Amino acid sequence: MLDTVAVAAEDPHAEQPWAELGLKPDEYQRIREILGRRPTSAELAMYSVMWSEHCSYKSSKVHLKQFSEIPQETPVGKTLAGIGENAGVIDIGQGYAVTFKVESHNHPSYVEPYQGAATGVGGIVRDILAMGARPVAVMDPLRFGPLDAPDTHRVLPGIVAGVGGYGNCLGLPNIGGEAVFDETYLGNPLVNALCVGVLRHEDLHLAKAIGVGNKVVLYGARTGGDGIGGVSVLASETFDADGPAKRPSVQVGDPFMEKLLIECTLELFAAGTVAGIQDLGGAGLSCATSELASAGDGGMHVELDRVPLRDSTLAPEEILMSESQERMMAVVEPAHVEEFLAICAKWDVEAVVVGEVTDTGRLEIDWHGERVVDVPPRTVAHEGPTYHRPFARPDAQDALQADAAEALPRPSSGQELRATLLRLAASPNLCDKSWITDQYDRYVRGNTVLAQPSDSGMVRIDEETNLGVALATDGNGRFARLDPYAGAQLSLAEAYRNVATGGARPLAVSDCLNFGSPEDPAVMWQFAEACRGLKDACLELGVPVTGGNVSLYNQTGETAILPTPVVAVLGVIDDVTRRTPSGFGAAGERVFLLGETREELSGSEWAHVVHGHLGGLPPRVDLAAEKALAALLLDAVGLATSAHDLADGGLAQALVEATLHRGVGATVEVGVDPFVALFSESAARALVTVTDADAERLVALAAEHGVPLTPLGRTGGDSLVVDGVLDLPLAELREAWSATLPAALA
């Protein structure tokens, strides 16, 4: 018998699988109190997915609210849409706005690597599309277990193929990201996906069901049994140690359907047929209907049996929970419905009117004439549980921080330094990532200006004025483990610096906060400290957080991942033809180091690779120095012939990447302690080159901005020479740097 609202009222004591759906006893009781009765099966399904950790942020929102304290203005203009919308939208001048966001698809990608990663890309693209923007590029910050681990060999190829396969089919360039390896990600890889889109100010659309009597249209792919309780459930619990399971919960993507959906939706926007819009991602129809109604006039009536199905046997609750991909929901004025449906038909996109906006203040859903849902929509979408999880600095943190890497044995002779440099350059985290990025189309659409291996990705927005945007994503889990407050700030600072090295002015932030179980007070302390660090750093740097994502329960059994706040920074550049390259471009140029180098080796790649060590304090955060360095790099646009930030691997790695980028060698002098000079990971530093004619001007600019400047040497030759210390032919260096991933993954 169908479990209707009437049946639920008459049979209050019926057994319900609330625990199996992830609800806690007090949460189930609260649902009963809200409704004044037990929920129907369909209502229980809706509340269970919408109150999941992934959808409701019930453990994290008490900490996330501090991001609202950050002013929303940027150096260029105001934030047009921020936290709470599908994605942040910021003004970049000339009447243009960009929308960008980074989200996670971690657990589904472990269970089913290809589809998990592919649908992660598809979901973030639809978030951008729903704001009224044309998606123009994607990025993929990834984390894996050790490169030689069998499970890494299982998940990495599938994840990379999923990211590339979906993005390439959509015709979207992949302009950057990361691939990081660490023991703690074994069994819990991180697949974070970013998309950026472009729109004119007047084209902004929001997720609101406004206008009583307006029609609710579901369009795109049909609803199937794939993804039932998908990311909303998978991302809201800890995996056990028994390996992949729950494959039916992972969504299945169709990028060719999504491409049609993108073009169809953009034409619907241009025709003025859309009053409100929402993509169907996590929690599917449960999310779209409740969020649209909640953010609009407060009421919606839906005929669920009108939903086009791939599987006619699906029950109402399964339809509401399904996370089948490539679906959108729009609110359309009655006068525009015919035109809306005609545009969808033109693009061969199925579209059905499934309901209308009401003034009842209720979300009412019928199934073959029977009422199966009758709820206040805000209680589903926006008034879920709020947990003040206990958090405490772990007792072991003091001992961890006292175990400094600065005390570890270090190389001293030139031969030892040479071997160390080669070993680090060939290490999984620092080696050439072309095995991954060559599977992505980085230049489709013809507007990619910078992509891997550049410090940041950059795309042209306007072909007449050459206005463009740059993006970088960064996150250092080791630094965050040593000090989550400083670690989050260092991640932000590195992304901010990477955008500036390309010549773009940093404007705004999106974040993807990947942590272990919120039920562990030590993990919640890491999370709270990282949020506090990000907020304080954004305030000082003057960049707002426009949106993002939280991914918790990233652990297998009792083993949590390194706390991994991934931070994306977006910047604007007035003329992309004047961007600054990352690599050395010509012989005979002067090489300078900007910023101060200190003996900071704890949490470094050297400590990790050579000693397998994690302890001590991360590099010192100096946000004033970061701002000064970025201002100098922006003033040096057109003057600097190259700029490369210093981060993982320190000066040594920056020299490796700068020389190999175009095969131009260099000879440098690094001072009396070459080991610290080469391998320290002090922040707020960059490597720049200028011609002889411009060297004096660079020196003056550095003095003007108060940025320490150290002459290092000159570009040229076919070797990397550290005078008096080592001499490495670029051919030998390239062989070491480029062989690691192909050898491991062939």
N, C-alpha and C positions, 0 to 999 in steps of 0.2 A: 504494500500500500504506500502511495506517495505521502511523504512526511510534509504536510502543509502546515501553515500557521494555525489553522483551526484544530488540526490534530495535535499540534504541540501544546495548545492551550488546554485541550481536554485530557491529555496524557502527560502530565508534568514529570512523571517518574521514569519515563522510558530510558533504558540504558543508552548512553551515547559514547562514541570513541574519542572523547576530548583529549585524553592523555596520548593516544596514538597519533593524534594530529599536532602534538607539541604544546598543548595548552597545560598550564599549571592549575591545580585545584582552585586557587583563589581567582584565577582568570576566568575559569568556567563559571564560577559563582557570580562574578561581576557581570558576565554576559546575561545571566539569568536575571540579575537585578535591573540591568538596563532595559531588558525587554519585558520584565514583569511576568515571565514564563520561561520555560526552557526554549532554547533555540531549535529551529528546524534543522534537518541535516544540511540543507543548503546554507542556512545562516551560520551554522557551526563551521562549515568549510570556509566561508568568507572571513569570519573572525579569526580562524586559526591561521590563515595565510597572512592576513593583514596585521595581525598582532605578533607575527613572527619577528625574530630579531632583525632579519634582513629588511623587512618592510617597515616596522614600527620604530626601530632604533631605541627600543625600550631600555636598554642598558647604557646607551651612549648619549641620549639627547640632553641629559642634565649637564654633560660636559660640553657638548657641541654648541649650546646656546650662547656661550661666551664669544663665539665668532660674530654674533650680531653686534658686539661692542665695537667692532672695527668700522671706521667710516667707510661708506660705500663709494665715495668719490675716488677717481683715479687722476693721474696727471693729465689725461686727455679729456675726460668727461665723466659722466655718472654711470653707475651700474643701472641698467634698464630692467633687469630681472636678477634676483639673487637666490639665496638659500630658501628652499621650499618649492621652487619651480623645477621643471624637468631638467633644466640646465641654467647656468648663469649666463647673462647677456650683458656685454659691456660696450660702450661707445668707443670707437677707435678713430673718429673724425671723418670728415668728408661725407657725412650722412650714413656711413656704414656702422654696423655693429657686428660683433662676433659672439658666438655662443660656444662654450666648451665645457667639458666635464670628463672626469675619469671615474670609472666604476670597476668593481671586481666581478669575476666569474670563477672564483677559485675552486670551490668544491665540485661543481659540475665538470670542470676541466680535469680534475683528478679521476672522476668516475668514468668519463667518456671524453678523452682529450680533444679529439677533433671537433666534435659537436659542441662541447663545453666552451672551447675558445671561439669557435665560429659564431655561436649565438651570443657570446659576450660582445663581440664586435657589432653584430646586428642590433643588439639591444641599445648600446650607447649611440649608435647612428640614429635610431628612431627617437631617442631623447632629444637629440639635436634637431632633427626634422620637426618634431612637435613644437618647437619654439618659433617656427616659421622660417627656418634657415635652410640653405642648401649645404649639406655636408661637403667639406672640401678636403679633409685629410684625417688620418687616424694615427695613433701611436700605441705601443704595446709594452709597458713595463712588466717584465716577467721575472719570476724567481723559481729556482729548481733546487733539488737535492744535489749531492755531489755528482760531478760529471761522469764518474766511473760507476755509479750505482745502477743496477739493473732497472729499477723503477724509473729513474731519470731517462733511461733509454726507451722506456715504454711511453712516458708522457710527453717528453720534449718534442720528438718529431711530430706527434699528432697535434700538439698545441700550436706549434709553429705553422704546420700545414693548415690548421683551422683558421688562424689569424690571417694568413696569406690568402687562402682560398676564398674566404668570404669577402675580405677587403678588395682583392684583385677583381673578383666578379662584379663588385659594385663600381669599379672604376675609381677607387679612392686611393691616393698615394699614402703609403706608410712612411712618415717622415722622421721617425725616431722612436726611442724607447730604451729599454735596458734588458740585459739578461744576466742575472746574478745567481751564483751557486753557493749553497751553504747546507750543512748537515741538517739543520732544523727544518728545511723545506722538503725533506724527503718524506713522501706520503702526504704532503700538503703544499703542492706548488701554488704559486700566486700568479694569476692571470688577470692583470689590470688592463683595461682598455680605455683609450681616450679618443674622443672625436671633437673636431672643431668645425663649425659651420659659419656661414656668412649670410647676413641679411641687411636690408635697409631698415632704418628705424621704424618706419611706418608699417613694416611687414611683421612685426612682433605678434605672436599668438600665445595665449595662455590657456592652461587647462582649467576651464570653468564651464559649467553647464548653466548658461544664462539665457533668459528669455522664456517665460512660461509659454508652453505650446510649441516651442522649437523641437525639432525632431532629433533623435539620437540615432546615428548611422554607424554601423559596424562595417568596416571594409578591409580588404586584404585577403590573406589566406584563410582557409577553413579551419575550424577548431577541431583538434584531435586529442588523442589520449596521451601524446607525448608531453612531457613537462608538467604532469599533474603533481602539484606540490613541489615543483622543480627547485629553482634557486631559492624561493622563499622558505622552503623547508631544509634543503641541503645545506644552505649557508647559515642555518640557525642551530646547528648541533655539532658536536665533536665527532670526528671519525673514530671508529675503533681501529685496532691494529691489524685487522684481518684483510685489509686490501680493498680494492674497488668493489662496489656493490651499487644497488639502486639505479641501475642503468635506465629503467623506464622513466625515472624522474628527470632525466636530462632532455632538454628541448632539442628539436631537430630543425636545422636552419635550411632555408632555400634563398640564397643570395639573389637569384634571378627574379624571384617574386619581390624581394625587397627593393631591387632596382626599379621595378615597375611601380612599387608603392611610393618610392621617393619622387619619381617624375610625376606620378598622378597627384600626389599631395601638393607638390609645388604648383601644379596647374590649378588645383582647387583653391589654393591660397590666392593665386594671381587673379582668379575669377571672382574673388570676394564671396565665396560660398560658405566659408567656415566661421562660425561664431565662437567655437571653443574646440579644443582638440586634446587628445591624450593618446600616447602610445600604449600598447598592451605588452608589458614586460613581466617583471616579477608579480605574481598573484593574478595575472591575466585580467579577466572580466571583473573579478572581485575588486581589483585595484581601480580599473578604469571607471567603472560605474560609481563606486563610492567616492573616489577623489573628485571626479567631475561634479557630482551632486554636492559634495561637501564644500567645494570652493565656489560654487555658483549660487543659484537662488534657493538651494536647499532641498529640492525634491526631484525625483526621477521615477518614471514607471517604465519597466522593461518587460517585453514578451520574450522570454528566454528560448522558447521553442522556435523563434524565428532565426536563431543563430545558425548559420551554415556549418554543418558538421562533416568531418571526414569519417567519423565513426558514429553511426546512428544509435548505437547501444549505450552511449554515454548518459549517465544520470545527471540531473540538474547540478548537484554539488560538484561533479567532475567537470562539467562545462565551466562552472565558475572558478574552479581551481586551475584549470589547464593553462599552461604557459606556452602554448603553441605560438610560434613566431610569426613575424611579418603581418601583424594586425594593428589597426588603428581604430579609434572611436572619435567621431566628430559630432558636434552639435550644429545643426543646420536650420536656418529659418525655413518655414514651410514653402515660401516663394522660391527658394533656391534648391529645393530637394531634387526637382527634375533635372536641373542643370548639373547638380552634384553627381547624380547617378549616371548621367550621360558621359561626364568626364571619366568616371570610373570605368564605364563600359569601353570607352575609347582606348584605355590603357589595359584592357582585359583584366581589370581588378574587380572582383566580386564585391558588391555593396548591398546592404540590406538595412532598411529602417527597422530598428528593433525596439524603439521606445520614444518617449518624449519627456521634456522638462515639465515639472509640475510645481505647484506652490504648497505642497502638503508638508514639506519638511521631512519627508520619508523617502527612503529608497525602497520601492515596491517592485518585486520581480515575480512574474507569473510563469507557470509552466503548464501549457495546454489548459488554460482557463483557471487553474488552481494557484492560489497565492502561496509561494514557497519562501519568499523573503519579504519582511516588513520591518525595517530597522531605521533608526536615525543615522544618516550616512556619516556624520562626523564621528560617531562612536566607533565606526569601522575604520575610517581613514585617518583620523587625526587625534582621537582621544583614547588611544590604546594605553596599555600599562606604562607607567614610568617607574623604573627601578633605580633606587639610590644604592647601587651595589657597594658593599664594603670594599675599601681599598687601603692598602698599607704598603709602605716601602719594605721590601723583603729583608729579612735579617742578613741574608748573604750578600746584600749589595755592598756593604762596607768592605768586606773581604775581596769582592770582585774588583772594586775600584782601587784597592790598595795593591793589587797584583799588576803593577805597571809593566808595560812592554819595554819601557826605556832601560830596564835592567837586564834584558835578554842579551845573549852573545850576539855580536854584530860583525859583519865583515870589515876588514881593515885594509888589506892589500888591494892593489889594482886588479889582480886576477880574481879575488873573491868578490869584489864589487861588480866586475864584469859578469861573473857567473850569476850573481844575485839579480842584476838587471835583466839578463836573459830569462832567468827562471820566472821572474814576475811578469815579464812581457808575454810569456807563454802560458801563464796561469789562467784557469777558466774565466775568472772575473775580468781580467785585463786583456785577454787575447782578442784577436780579430773576430768580430761577430758576423762576418759576411756569409758564413754558412746559413745563418738565420735570415739576415736581411736580404740576401739575394733571392729568397723565395717570395719577397714582397715586391710589388711594383711601386717604386718610389717616385716615378716621374709622370705617371698618367695624369691627364688633364693639362699638362704643359705649364703649370704654375709653381712647381716645386723649385725653390731657390736653394735651400740647404736640406740635406738629409744625412743619414748615417754615412760616414763616420764623423760628421760635424758635431760640434758641441750641442747645437740646438737644431730643430727642424724649422724651416721657414717657407711660407707660401705667399705668393703674390695674390692680393685681393682685387686690385683694380689694374687692368692692363694699360690704361691710359696714364694714370698718375704714378703707377708702380707702388702704391700703398701696399704694405704687407704685414703679416704677423709672424712672430716666432714663438716656438713652444719648446719647453724642456721638461722632462720628468726625472726626478732623482729621489733616492731613498737609501739610507745606509743603516741596515738593521743592526750591525755591530755597534755603531756609535749609539744608537737608541737603546741597545741593551746595557751599555755602560752608563748612560745617563739619558733617559728618554726625553727630558726637557730640552737638553742641549742637542740631542740627536735629531729631534724634529726640526729644530732651528737650523742645524747644519744641512739637512735635506732641502729645506726652503732656500737657504743661502746658496747652495750649489746650483739649484735650478734657476734662481734669480741671476746668478753670475753667468751661467751658460747662455741665457737669453741675451745678456748685455755683451758678451764676447762677440756675438754675431752682429751687434750694432743696433739691437732693438731695445726700446725702453720698457722695462717690466711694468705690467699694469695690474695683474690680478692672479688669483690662486684658485685652483681646484685641488682637492686632496682625496686620496684613497687610503684609509687608515686600517691596516691589516694587523690584527692582533690575535692572541689566543683566546681562551675561554674567559668570558666576563665573570664567571662564577669563581674564579681564582683571584683573591684579593691582590696578589702580586701583579697579575696581568692588568687588572683594573687600575692599579697605581701607575703602571707604564702608560696606559691609555690616557689617564687623567693628566699626567705630566706632559705627554706629547701634545695634547690639546692646548694646555696652558702655554707650552713653549711656542706652538704655532701662533696662537693669538698674540702673545707678546711680540714675537718677531714681525708679524704682519703689521701691527701697530707701529713699530719702529721703522719698518721699511716703507710703510704707506701703501700697502697692497691689500685689497679686500679679499676675503674668501667668498667666492660666488656660489659655491656648491661643492658637492663631493659625495663620498660614499664611506660607509663603515663596514668592514668585514671582520666579524668576530668568530670565535670557535675554530680558529685556524690552528689546530693541533691534532695530533694522532695519539690517542691514549692520554698519557700524562705529559707528553712532549709538546710544548708550545713552540711556534715559530719564533724567530727573533722578532721583536716588535718592529714593524715595518711601515712607518708612515711614508707613503709615496706622495710627493708633492709635485704638482704641475704648475708651472708659471707661464703665463702668456704675456708677450710683449708686442709692441707696435713699432714699425719702422716706416718712415715716410717714403723712402725710396729704396726698394730692394736691390737696385743696381749698385748701391753703395754699401752693401753688407760687407762685413769683415770675414774673410775665410778663416778656417781653423788651422790649416797646415801651411808650412813654409812654401812659398811660391817661386822664389828665385834666389840665386846665389848672390853673395856679396852684401846681404842686408844685415843690419845690426840686430842682435837678439837681447832683449831686456826681460828681467823678471820684475813684475809689479807685486808689491805686498811684502809682508814680513814673514820670514821662515823661522820657526822655533823648533826645539827638539820635541816633537809631538808624534809619537810612534804607536801609542796605544790604540787598539782597534784598527790599525792600519793593515793594508794588504800585505806588507812585509811580515808583520807579526802573524797574520793568518796563514800565509802560504809557507813561510820558512819554518815557523815554530808551532803552527796549529794553536796559537795562543789568543785568548780573548780576556783582557783585563786592563785595569787602569782607567784613566779618564780620557774622553775623546778630545780632539783639538778644541782650543778655546774659541768661543763664539764672539765675534766682534762685528756687530751689525752696522755700526757707524763706519767701520773700515769697508764692509761690503758695499754700502751706499756710495762711499767715496770712490771705490774701485769702479763700480758700475758707471758713475758719472764721468770718470776719466775715460773709460772705454767708449762711452757715447760721444764725448768730445773728440776722441781720437779717430772717429769714423772718417775715412778718406785719408787719414794720416798713417794709421797702422796697416801694414800689408798683410798681417795675420794676427790672430789672437786666439789663445787656447787656455781654458781654465785649468787650474791645478786642483786635483781632488784625489781619487783613488790612485795609489801608486806614486803620488807626489810629482816632483819635477821630472824624475826619470821617465815616468809613463807619459807625461806631457811631451817630452822630447821625442820619445819613441813614436807617438802618434803624429806629431807635427812633421817629423822628418819622413815618415813613411807615407804620409797623405799624398805627396806628389813626387816622392823620391829625391828630395833635396836634403843633403846632409847638413851638419853643423859642427862647429868646434867651439866649445864653451869652457870657461873656468868657473868653478863652483866654490872656491874658498878652502879654508883650512880643514874643514870637516866634511869631506865629500859624501860620506854616508848620510848624515843628517840632511845635507843640502839636497841630495837626490831622492831620499825616501820618506822624509817627513811629510805629513799630510795636513800641515797648517792650512787654515781656510783663508779666504779673502786674498787669493793670489791668482795671477794670470801671467802667461808667457806671451810676449808680443814682439813683432819685428817691424822695423821701419827702415827706410833708405837712409843713407848717410845724410842726405840733404834735410831730412825731417827729424833726425835724432835730437837736435837741440830743442826743437819744438815739443817733442815728447817729454824731454826732461823738464821743461818749463811747465807743461800741463800737470805732470806728476807733482811738482812742487806746489802748484796752484791748488790741487785737490788734497794735498797732504798725504799722498800715497808713496810709500818707500819704493825706490827704483834702483835696481842693481844691474849694471851692464854685465852680460854673460859672455858674449862673443859674436860670431858671425855665422851666417848660413853659407853653405857651399860644400862641394865635394860629394863623395858617395859613401861617407861613413859618419857615424855619430862619435865624435871625439870629445871626451872629457879630459882636458889637458892635464897630462901628468898622471892620469888615473886609468883610463881605458880608451880603446879604439875599436869600434864595432862597425864592420862593413854593413851597409844597409841591407845587402842581400842576405847576410847571415841573420840579421835582426828580423827581416821580413819572414824568413823561413820559420823562425821560432814563434813569431807572433801569429802567423796565419795558419800553422799546421794543427793547432790543438783541437778545434772542433771537428774538422774533417776526419782527423785520425780517430777521434773518439766515437763519432757518429756514423762513419762510413758503413 
